[in-house]
Amino acid sequence: MRITLNLSTLKKKLLSPDQAIVLYLLYYENFQEILELFGKERALELRNSLENSNYILSKDGKFTQTIISKKHVEQLFQLRNANINFWEFYNSYPVRIGSRVLRASGESAQVFEKHKKKYLTKVKSVEAHEKAVLAIQAFVSYQKRAGKLNFLPNMETVMNNAMWEQWEVFINDDNNEQEWNTQVI
């Protein structure tokens, strides 16, 4: 897991890097990682040191029952914008090709929530989301034109490897192809 810390922001907010890491992991409810990094005593000490801040709302001292201010933590780490519509991204990818199931068909599926969580940990701005949507649409379009839809990876692979970042090269190719098609007609 990669966590980027802006030290000048932490200094302004009077937070140590360890406190920031605890907040970040609490935001994603990654309690096991907190315990592995800091150990139980140090982790509790760091969590409790944040009780009088804007970030921790609960005063009980238990990690698994910690209530955080998502708004404040999102601002601190510049996390995802509420305007990011994961379904827009997800729906740009085929559900199945032939008998191969590539992704969940609806928002109620458990795997959909898993994919959404992964996506939102990697895509943190509306601009990055818009680029990801364009990239996935361009790649699927390219594969369709090339007759290679059967070679689309499963959505789990796409999520694990943030493949939309690699597919950004297809955005211009897809736009150029569309322009070429309109000029020929």
Secondary structure per residue as TSV (DSSP state, phi and psi in degrees):
chain	resnum	aa	ss	phi	psi
A	1	M	-	360.0	137.8
A	2	R	-	-111.1	129.6
A	3	I	-	-124.5	122.8
A	4	T	-	-98.9	125.0
A	5	L	-	-114.2	132.9
A	6	N	-	-95.2	104.7
A	7	L	H	-63.9	-34.3
A	8	S	H	-67.7	-35.8
A	9	T	H	-66.3	-43.3
A	10	L	H	-61.7	-39.7
A	11	K	H	-63.1	-43.7
A	12	K	H	-63.6	-36.5
A	13	K	T	-87.4	0.9
A	14	L	T	59.2	43.3
A	15	L	-	-116.6	142.1
A	16	S	-	-84.3	159.7
A	17	P	H	-58.2	-37.6
A	18	D	H	-63.6	-42.5
A	19	Q	H	-62.2	-41.2
A	20	A	H	-63.0	-41.6
A	21	I	H	-64.0	-42.3
A	22	V	H	-60.7	-45.2
A	23	L	H	-59.8	-45.9
A	24	Y	H	-59.5	-47.3
A	25	L	H	-70.5	-32.6
A	26	L	H	-64.5	-39.1
A	27	Y	H	-56.2	-41.8
A	28	Y	T	-93.9	10.1
A	29	E	T	51.9	41.0
A	30	N	-	-97.3	68.7
A	31	F	H	-65.4	-38.4
A	32	Q	H	-62.0	-41.9
A	33	E	H	-63.3	-38.5
A	34	I	H	-60.8	-47.0
A	35	L	H	-65.7	-37.6
A	36	E	H	-67.4	-38.1
A	37	L	H	-73.9	-43.0
A	38	F	H	-113.5	-18.0
A	39	G	H	80.2	160.4
A	40	K	H	-62.9	-48.3
A	41	E	H	-64.5	-48.9
A	42	R	H	-65.9	-38.9
A	43	A	H	-61.1	-45.7
A	44	L	H	-64.3	-39.6
A	45	E	H	-60.6	-44.4
A	46	L	H	-66.2	-43.8
A	47	R	H	-61.6	-45.3
A	48	N	H	-67.9	-29.4
A	49	S	H	-68.1	-15.4
A	50	L	T	-97.2	-0.4
A	51	E	T	-61.5	-32.1
A	52	N	T	-93.9	15.3
A	53	S	S	-100.4	178.6
A	54	N	S	-77.8	-5.9
A	55	Y	S	-91.8	-37.6
A	56	I	B	-104.9	123.5
A	57	L	-	-98.9	-23.8
A	58	S	-	-93.9	153.4
A	59	K	-	-117.5	17.6
A	60	D	S	-86.3	-16.5
A	61	G	-	79.2	10.1
A	62	K	-	-106.9	129.3
A	63	F	G	-60.5	-49.9
A	64	T	G	-68.1	-15.2
A	65	Q	G	-111.7	13.7
A	66	T	-	-69.2	130.9
A	67	I	-	-106.3	123.9
A	68	I	B	-111.7	160.7
A	69	S	-	-88.1	99.4
A	70	K	H	-57.6	-39.2
A	71	K	H	-58.2	-47.8
A	72	H	H	-69.1	-39.3
A	73	V	H	-67.9	-40.4
A	74	E	H	-62.4	-40.1
A	75	Q	H	-65.8	-43.5
A	76	L	H	-58.7	-45.9
A	77	F	H	-98.4	2.7
A	78	Q	T	51.9	51.9
A	79	L	-	-80.2	179.8
A	80	R	-	-44.1	146.5
A	81	N	-	-87.2	143.6
A	82	A	T	-62.8	-16.7
A	83	N	T	-83.4	1.1
A	84	I	-	-78.0	119.5
A	85	N	-	-104.4	95.1
A	86	F	H	-58.8	-36.8
A	87	W	H	-59.1	-34.9
A	88	E	H	-59.7	-45.3
A	89	F	H	-65.1	-51.9
A	90	Y	H	-61.0	-40.2
A	91	N	T	-72.5	-11.9
A	92	S	T	-78.9	-5.9
A	93	Y	S	-111.7	138.8
A	94	P	-	-62.7	145.8
A	95	V	S	-71.4	-43.7
A	96	R	E	-150.0	154.6
A	97	I	E	-126.2	114.1
A	98	G	T	62.1	-124.0
A	99	S	T	-96.0	-4.9
A	100	R	E	-82.2	124.1
A	101	V	E	-88.9	124.6
A	102	L	-	-99.6	-28.4
A	103	R	S	-158.4	170.2
A	104	A	-	-67.2	149.0
A	105	S	S	-89.7	-15.3
A	106	G	S	-144.6	168.4
A	107	E	T	-73.8	-15.4
A	108	S	T	-84.1	-12.5
A	109	A	S	-69.3	143.8
A	110	Q	H	-63.3	-38.0
A	111	V	H	-66.6	-30.4
A	112	F	H	-60.1	-46.6
A	113	E	H	-63.0	-38.3
A	114	K	H	-62.6	-46.3
A	115	H	H	-65.3	-40.8
A	116	K	H	-61.2	-44.1
A	117	K	H	-61.8	-44.4
A	118	K	H	-62.0	-44.1
A	119	Y	H	-61.7	-46.1
A	120	L	H	-71.6	-18.7
A	121	T	H	-78.5	-22.7
A	122	K	H	-99.8	-31.8
A	123	V	-	-108.3	111.5
A	124	K	-	-114.5	-1.5
A	125	S	S	-135.5	158.6
A	126	V	H	-62.6	-38.7
A	127	E	H	-62.1	-45.3
A	128	A	H	-64.7	-37.0
A	129	H	H	-64.4	-46.9
A	130	E	H	-60.6	-40.0
A	131	K	H	-66.2	-39.7
A	132	A	H	-64.0	-41.3
A	133	V	H	-63.7	-47.3
A	134	L	H	-60.2	-41.3
A	135	A	H	-64.9	-45.3
A	136	I	H	-68.4	-38.4
A	137	Q	H	-65.1	-42.3
A	138	A	H	-65.1	-41.1
A	139	F	H	-66.2	-45.0
A	140	V	H	-62.6	-41.5
A	141	S	H	-62.0	-44.1
A	142	Y	H	-61.0	-46.8
A	143	Q	H	-63.2	-35.6
A	144	K	H	-66.1	-47.1
A	145	R	H	-62.7	-35.0
A	146	A	T	-82.6	-2.8
A	147	G	T	69.4	30.3
A	148	K	-	-119.1	29.0
A	149	L	G	-59.8	-29.4
A	150	N	G	-62.6	-16.9
A	151	F	G	-98.8	9.5
A	152	L	-	-66.0	135.5
A	153	P	-	-74.3	157.9
A	154	N	-	-64.1	149.1
A	155	M	H	-59.1	-32.3
A	156	E	H	-59.6	-42.1
A	157	T	H	-66.3	-41.9
A	158	V	H	-59.3	-45.8
A	159	M	H	-67.1	-47.4
A	160	N	H	-61.8	-32.8
A	161	N	H	-106.7	6.3
A	162	A	T	44.8	50.5
A	163	M	G	-63.5	-21.8
A	164	W	G	-59.2	-27.5
A	165	E	G	-66.1	-37.3
A	166	Q	G	-72.7	-28.3
A	167	W	G	-83.9	-1.9
A	168	E	G	-59.9	-25.9
A	169	V	H	-64.6	-21.9
A	170	F	H	-82.0	-12.2
A	171	I	H	-61.3	-52.9
A	172	N	H	-66.3	-38.4
A	173	D	H	-60.6	-42.4
A	174	D	H	-66.1	-43.1
A	175	N	H	-64.4	-42.0
A	176	N	H	-64.0	-40.1
A	177	E	H	-63.2	-42.4
A	178	Q	H	-65.1	-40.9
A	179	E	H	-63.3	-41.6
A	180	W	H	-63.5	-43.1
A	181	N	H	-63.2	-37.4
A	182	T	H	-73.4	-29.1
A	183	Q	H	-74.2	-34.9
A	184	V	H	-70.3	-36.9
A	185	I	-	-73.0	360.0
